[in-house]
Amino acid sequence: MKKKLLSSYFVLIFCIGVLFVPVSLKWGPNFEFHSKKYVPLWQLQTDFTIDGYYPIHEIDIMRIIYEIGIVTLLIYTLYLILKNKK
């Protein structure tokens, strides 16, 4: 049971930290906001320009920390529930 929970925890953390990274796309001399989305890490490099400026991806670190904290609390709660049933 512990190994399954731990492996599922690591899979979720991998998804949050590598596959679904929250980023803001900003561009221009004043770093104007363009969009906010979830992207894999390998898509953070862009080849296109917006009005002659290369867009900059800003990773939302606080959102990642909150998501990892929420996943950790959920897995720990699930562990405590399953531990008490035995």
DSSP file (Angstrom, degrees, kcal/mol; ACC not computed):
  #  RESIDUE AA STRUCTURE BP1 BP2  ACC     N-H-->O    O-->H-N    N-H-->O    O-->H-N    TCO  KAPPA ALPHA  PHI   PSI    X-CA   Y-CA   Z-CA
    1    1 A M     >        0   0    0      0, 0.0     4,-2.3     0, 0.0     5,-0.2   0.000 360.0 360.0 360.0 -44.2    0.0    0.0    0.0
    2    2 A K  H  >  +     0   0    0      1,-0.2     4,-2.6     2,-0.2     5,-0.2   0.892 360.0  50.8 -63.4 -39.5    2.8    2.4    0.9
    3    3 A K  H  > S+     0   0    0      2,-0.2     4,-2.4     1,-0.2    -1,-0.2   0.882 110.3  49.3 -67.6 -37.2    4.6    1.8   -2.3
    4    4 A K  H  > S+     0   0    0      2,-0.2     4,-2.3     1,-0.2    -2,-0.2   0.921 113.5  45.6 -67.9 -43.2    1.5    2.4   -4.4
    5    5 A L  H  X S+     0   0    0     -4,-2.3     4,-2.3     2,-0.2    -2,-0.2   0.915 114.4  48.6 -65.1 -42.2    0.7    5.6   -2.7
    6    6 A L  H  X S+     0   0    0     -4,-2.6     4,-2.2    -5,-0.2    -2,-0.2   0.898 112.1  48.2 -65.8 -40.5    4.3    6.8   -2.9
    7    7 A S  H  X S+     0   0    0     -4,-2.4     4,-2.0     2,-0.2    -1,-0.2   0.898 112.1  48.8 -68.6 -38.8    4.5    5.9   -6.6
    8    8 A S  H  X S+     0   0    0     -4,-2.3     4,-2.3     2,-0.2    -2,-0.2   0.871 109.7  53.8 -67.2 -34.7    1.2    7.7   -7.4
    9    9 A Y  H  X S+     0   0    0     -4,-2.3     4,-2.5     2,-0.2    -2,-0.2   0.931 109.4  47.2 -62.0 -46.0    2.5   10.7   -5.4
   10   10 A F  H  X S+     0   0    0     -4,-2.2     4,-2.2     1,-0.2    -2,-0.2   0.855 110.4  52.4 -66.6 -34.4    5.7   10.9   -7.5
   11   11 A V  H  X S+     0   0    0     -4,-2.0     4,-2.3     2,-0.2    -1,-0.2   0.925 111.2  46.8 -65.7 -43.7    3.6   10.5  -10.7
   12   12 A L  H  X S+     0   0    0     -4,-2.3     4,-2.3     2,-0.2    -2,-0.2   0.908 112.4  49.2 -64.4 -41.9    1.4   13.4   -9.7
   13   13 A I  H  X S+     0   0    0     -4,-2.5     4,-2.8     2,-0.2    -1,-0.2   0.889 110.4  51.8 -65.1 -38.6    4.4   15.6   -8.7
   14   14 A F  H  X>S+     0   0    0     -4,-2.2     4,-2.1     2,-0.2     5,-1.1   0.914 110.0  49.2 -61.9 -43.1    6.1   14.8  -12.1
   15   15 A C  I  <>S+     0   0    0     -4,-2.3     5,-3.0     3,-0.2     4,-0.3   0.913 115.2  43.3 -63.5 -42.3    2.9   15.8  -13.9
   16   16 A I  I  <5S+     0   0    0     -4,-2.3    -2,-0.2     3,-0.2    -1,-0.2   0.899 120.7  40.5 -69.7 -40.7    2.7   19.1  -11.9
   17   17 A G  I  <5S+     0   0    0     -4,-2.8    -2,-0.2    -5,-0.2    -1,-0.2   0.678 134.0  12.0 -85.9 -18.1    6.4   19.9  -12.2
   18   18 A V  I  <5S+     0   0    0     -4,-2.1    23,-2.1    -5,-0.2     3,-0.3   0.702 128.7  37.1-126.2 -45.1    7.1   18.8  -15.8
   19   19 A L  I   <S+     0   0    0     -5,-1.1     2,-0.4    -4,-0.3    -3,-0.2   0.861 123.3  31.1 -87.3 -36.4    4.0   18.2  -17.9
   20   20 A F  S   <S+     0   0    0     -5,-3.0    -1,-0.2    -6,-0.2    -2,-0.1  -0.665  73.5 166.4-125.4  75.5    1.5   20.9  -16.6
   21   21 A V  E     -A   39   0A   0     18,-2.4    18,-2.3    -2,-0.4     2,-0.5  -0.796  34.9-129.2 -93.6 125.2    3.6   23.9  -15.6
   22   22 A P  E     +A   38   0A   0      0, 0.0    38,-2.6     0, 0.0     2,-0.3  -0.621  39.0 170.1 -76.1 124.5    1.6   27.1  -15.1
   23   23 A V  E     -AB  37  59A   0     14,-2.9    14,-2.2    -2,-0.5     2,-0.4  -0.943  30.3-141.1-133.6 154.5    3.2   29.9  -17.1
   24   24 A S  E     -AB  36  58A   0     34,-2.4    34,-2.7    -2,-0.3     2,-0.6  -0.958  18.1-141.5-111.1 133.7    2.4   33.5  -18.1
   25   25 A L  E     +AB  35  57A   0     10,-3.4     9,-2.9    -2,-0.4    10,-1.2  -0.864  28.2 173.1 -98.1 118.2    3.3   34.7  -21.6
   26   26 A K  E     +AB  33  56A   0     30,-2.9    30,-4.0    -2,-0.6     2,-0.3  -0.902   1.4 169.7-124.3 152.9    4.6   38.3  -21.6
   27   27 A W  E   > +A   32   0A   0      5,-1.8     5,-2.4    -2,-0.3     3,-0.2  -0.952  29.0  47.5-153.3 168.7    6.1   40.3  -24.4
   28   28 A G  T > 5S-     0   0    0     -2,-0.3     3,-1.0    26,-0.2    23,-0.0  -0.113  93.3 -60.1  88.3 177.6    7.2   43.8  -25.4
   29   29 A P  T 3 5S+     0   0    0      0, 0.0    -1,-0.2     0, 0.0     0, 0.0   0.780 138.1  41.0 -70.0 -25.9    9.2   46.5  -23.8
   30   30 A N  T 3 5S-     0   0    0     -3,-0.2    -2,-0.1     0, 0.0    -3,-0.0   0.252 112.7-116.1-103.1  11.2    6.8   46.7  -20.8
   31   31 A F  T < 5 -     0   0    0     -3,-1.0    -3,-0.2     1,-0.1     2,-0.1   0.953  40.8-160.4  50.8  57.9    6.3   43.0  -20.5
   32   32 A E  E   < -A   27   0A   0     -5,-2.4    -5,-1.8     1,-0.1     2,-0.2  -0.429  21.5-106.8 -69.2 139.8    2.6   43.2  -21.4
   33   33 A F  E     +A   26   0A   0     -7,-0.2    -7,-0.2     1,-0.2    -1,-0.1  -0.484  43.0 167.5 -70.1 131.6    0.5   40.2  -20.4
   34   34 A H  E     -     0   0A   0     -9,-2.9     2,-0.3     1,-0.4    -8,-0.2   0.774  57.0 -30.5-110.4 -52.8   -0.5   38.0  -23.3
   35   35 A S  E     -A   25   0A   0    -10,-1.2   -10,-3.4     2,-0.0    -1,-0.4  -0.985  42.2-136.9-162.2 166.0   -1.9   34.8  -21.8
   36   36 A K  E     +A   24   0A   0     -2,-0.3     2,-0.3   -12,-0.2   -12,-0.2  -0.999  39.2 140.6-132.6 129.3   -1.7   32.3  -19.0
   37   37 A K  E     -A   23   0A   0    -14,-2.2   -14,-2.9    -2,-0.4     2,-0.5  -0.950  50.5 -98.4-157.3 173.3   -1.8   28.6  -19.5
   38   38 A Y  E     +A   22   0A   0     -2,-0.3   -18,-0.1   -16,-0.2    -2,-0.0  -0.910  46.9 165.7-102.5 126.7   -0.4   25.2  -18.6
   39   39 A V  E     -A   21   0A   0    -18,-2.3   -18,-2.4    -2,-0.5     2,-0.1  -0.956  39.4-102.6-137.2 155.5    2.4   23.9  -20.8
   40   40 A P    >   -     0   0    0      0, 0.0     3,-1.7     0, 0.0   -21,-0.2  -0.429  40.4-110.7 -70.2 156.1    5.0   21.1  -20.7
   41   41 A L  G >  S+     0   0    0    -23,-2.1     3,-1.6     1,-0.3     4,-0.2   0.841 114.7  60.5 -59.2 -35.1    8.6   22.3  -19.9
   42   42 A W  G 3  S+     0   0    0      1,-0.3     3,-0.4   -24,-0.2    -1,-0.3   0.609  97.5  60.4 -73.9  -8.3    9.9   21.6  -23.4
   43   43 A Q  G <  S+     0   0    0     -3,-1.7    -1,-0.3     1,-0.2    -2,-0.2   0.306  76.8  92.2 -97.1   9.5    7.4   24.0  -24.9
   44   44 A L    <   +     0   0    0     -3,-1.6     2,-0.5    -4,-0.1    13,-0.2   0.701  68.9  81.4 -77.2 -18.0    8.7   27.0  -23.0
   45   45 A Q        -     0   0    0     -3,-0.4     2,-0.4    -4,-0.2    11,-0.1  -0.761  69.4-162.3 -87.8 131.2   11.1   28.0  -25.8
   46   46 A T        -     0   0    0     -2,-0.5    -2,-0.1     9,-0.2    11,-0.0  -0.874  25.1-170.0-118.1 148.1    9.4   29.9  -28.5
   47   47 A D        +     0   0    0     -2,-0.4     2,-0.2     2,-0.0    -1,-0.1   0.449  66.2  83.8-107.8  -6.0   10.4   30.6  -32.1
   48   48 A F        -     0   0    0      7,-0.0     2,-0.3     2,-0.0    -2,-0.1  -0.527  63.4-143.9 -99.1 165.7    7.7   33.2  -32.9
   49   49 A T        -     0   0    0     -2,-0.2     2,-0.5     5,-0.2     5,-0.2  -0.908   5.7-143.7-124.8 155.0    7.5   36.9  -32.2
   50   50 A I  B >  S-C   53   0B   0      3,-3.0     3,-1.6    -2,-0.3   -22,-0.1  -0.966  88.1 -23.0-118.7 111.8    4.7   39.2  -31.3
   51   51 A D  T 3  S-     0   0    0     -2,-0.5    -1,-0.1     1,-0.3     3,-0.1   0.834 129.1 -50.1  53.9  37.0    5.1   42.6  -32.9
   52   52 A G  T 3  S+     0   0    0      1,-0.3     2,-0.4   -24,-0.0    -1,-0.3   0.448 117.9 109.6  86.6   0.5    8.8   42.0  -33.3
   53   53 A Y  B <   -C   50   0B   0     -3,-1.6    -3,-3.0     0, 0.0    -1,-0.3  -0.883  68.6-125.3-111.1 140.5    9.4   41.0  -29.6
   54   54 A Y        -     0   0    0     -2,-0.4   -26,-0.2    -5,-0.2    -5,-0.2  -0.693  33.3-119.6 -79.7 131.4   10.1   37.5  -28.4
   55   55 A P        -     0   0    0      0, 0.0     2,-0.5     0, 0.0   -28,-0.2  -0.391  20.8-141.8 -71.6 150.4    7.6   36.4  -25.8
   56   56 A I  E     -B   26   0A   0    -30,-4.0   -30,-2.9    -2,-0.1     2,-0.6  -0.948   5.1-144.7-115.0 130.6    8.9   35.5  -22.3
   57   57 A H  E     -B   25   0A   0     -2,-0.5     2,-0.6   -13,-0.2   -32,-0.2  -0.853  12.2-163.1 -95.0 122.8    7.4   32.7  -20.3
   58   58 A E  E     -B   24   0A   0    -34,-2.7   -34,-2.4    -2,-0.6     2,-0.4  -0.931  14.7-137.8-105.5 121.9    7.3   33.3  -16.6
   59   59 A I  E     -B   23   0A   0     -2,-0.6     2,-1.4   -36,-0.2   -36,-0.2  -0.645  14.0-131.2 -79.1 130.7    6.8   30.2  -14.5
   60   60 A D     >  +     0   0    0    -38,-2.6     4,-1.7    -2,-0.4     5,-0.1  -0.662  30.0 178.2 -84.6  89.4    4.3   30.7  -11.7
   61   61 A I  H  > S+     0   0    0     -2,-1.4     4,-2.5     1,-0.2    -1,-0.2   0.879  75.2  54.6 -63.6 -42.0    6.3   29.3   -8.8
   62   62 A M  H  > S+     0   0    0      1,-0.2     4,-2.5     2,-0.2    -1,-0.2   0.886 107.3  50.7 -63.5 -37.8    3.7   30.0   -6.1
   63   63 A R  H  > S+     0   0    0      2,-0.2     4,-2.5     1,-0.2    -1,-0.2   0.899 110.1  50.0 -66.4 -39.0    1.0   28.2   -8.0
   64   64 A I  H  X S+     0   0    0     -4,-1.7     4,-2.6     2,-0.2    -2,-0.2   0.920 111.0  49.4 -63.5 -43.2    3.3   25.1   -8.3
   65   65 A I  H  X S+     0   0    0     -4,-2.5     4,-2.4     2,-0.2    -2,-0.2   0.919 111.9  48.5 -62.8 -43.4    4.1   25.2   -4.6
   66   66 A Y  H  X S+     0   0    0     -4,-2.5     4,-2.5     2,-0.2    -2,-0.2   0.918 112.3  48.7 -62.1 -43.3    0.4   25.4   -3.8
   67   67 A E  H  X S+     0   0    0     -4,-2.5     4,-2.4     2,-0.2    -2,-0.2   0.908 111.9  48.1 -65.3 -41.5   -0.4   22.5   -6.1
   68   68 A I  H  X S+     0   0    0     -4,-2.6     4,-2.4     2,-0.2    -1,-0.2   0.899 112.2  50.7 -65.0 -39.4    2.4   20.4   -4.7
   69   69 A G  H  X S+     0   0    0     -4,-2.4     4,-2.4    -5,-0.2    -2,-0.2   0.907 110.8  48.0 -63.2 -42.2    1.2   21.2   -1.2
   70   70 A I  H  X S+     0   0    0     -4,-2.5     4,-2.4     2,-0.2    -2,-0.2   0.919 112.7  47.9 -65.5 -44.1   -2.4   20.2   -2.0
   71   71 A V  H  X S+     0   0    0     -4,-2.4     4,-2.6     2,-0.2     5,-0.2   0.906 111.6  51.4 -62.7 -41.2   -1.3   17.0   -3.6
   72   72 A T  H  X S+     0   0    0     -4,-2.4     4,-2.4     1,-0.2    -2,-0.2   0.921 111.0  47.2 -62.7 -44.5    0.9   16.2   -0.6
   73   73 A L  H  X S+     0   0    0     -4,-2.4     4,-2.4     2,-0.2    -1,-0.2   0.894 112.6  49.7 -64.3 -39.7   -2.0   16.8    1.8
   74   74 A L  H  X S+     0   0    0     -4,-2.4     4,-2.5     2,-0.2    -2,-0.2   0.928 113.1  45.3 -65.7 -44.4   -4.4   14.7   -0.2
   75   75 A I  H  X S+     0   0    0     -4,-2.6     4,-2.3     2,-0.2    -2,-0.2   0.899 113.9  49.9 -66.4 -39.4   -2.0   11.7   -0.5
   76   76 A Y  H  X S+     0   0    0     -4,-2.4     4,-2.4    -5,-0.2    -2,-0.2   0.906 111.5  48.6 -65.8 -40.6   -1.2   12.0    3.3
   77   77 A T  H  X S+     0   0    0     -4,-2.4     4,-2.3     2,-0.2    -2,-0.2   0.915 111.4  49.7 -64.0 -42.8   -4.9   12.1    4.2
   78   78 A L  H  X S+     0   0    0     -4,-2.5     4,-2.5     1,-0.2    -2,-0.2   0.894 109.9  51.8 -61.3 -40.1   -5.5    9.1    1.9
   79   79 A Y  H  X S+     0   0    0     -4,-2.3     4,-2.2     2,-0.2    -2,-0.2   0.920 110.2  48.0 -61.9 -45.1   -2.6    7.3    3.6
   80   80 A L  H  X S+     0   0    0     -4,-2.4     4,-1.9     2,-0.2    -2,-0.2   0.885 112.0  49.6 -65.5 -37.9   -4.0    8.0    7.1
   81   81 A I  H  X S+     0   0    0     -4,-2.3     4,-1.1     1,-0.2    -2,-0.2   0.938 114.6  43.4 -65.7 -46.0   -7.5    6.8    6.1
   82   82 A L  H  X S+     0   0    0     -4,-2.5     4,-0.6     1,-0.2    -2,-0.2   0.823 111.6  55.0 -69.9 -29.9   -6.1    3.6    4.6
   83   83 A K  H >< S+     0   0    0     -4,-2.2     3,-0.7    -5,-0.2    -1,-0.2   0.884 107.1  50.2 -69.8 -37.9   -3.8    3.0    7.5
   84   84 A N  H 3< S+     0   0    0     -4,-1.9    -1,-0.2     1,-0.2    -2,-0.2   0.744 101.4  62.9 -73.6 -22.8   -6.7    3.2   10.0
   85   85 A K  H 3<        0   0    0     -4,-1.1    -1,-0.2     1,-0.2    -2,-0.2   0.718 360.0 360.0 -74.9 -19.8   -8.8    0.7    8.1
   86   86 A K    <<        0   0    0     -3,-0.7    -1,-0.2    -4,-0.6    -2,-0.1   0.485 360.0 360.0 -80.5 360.0   -6.3   -2.1    8.7
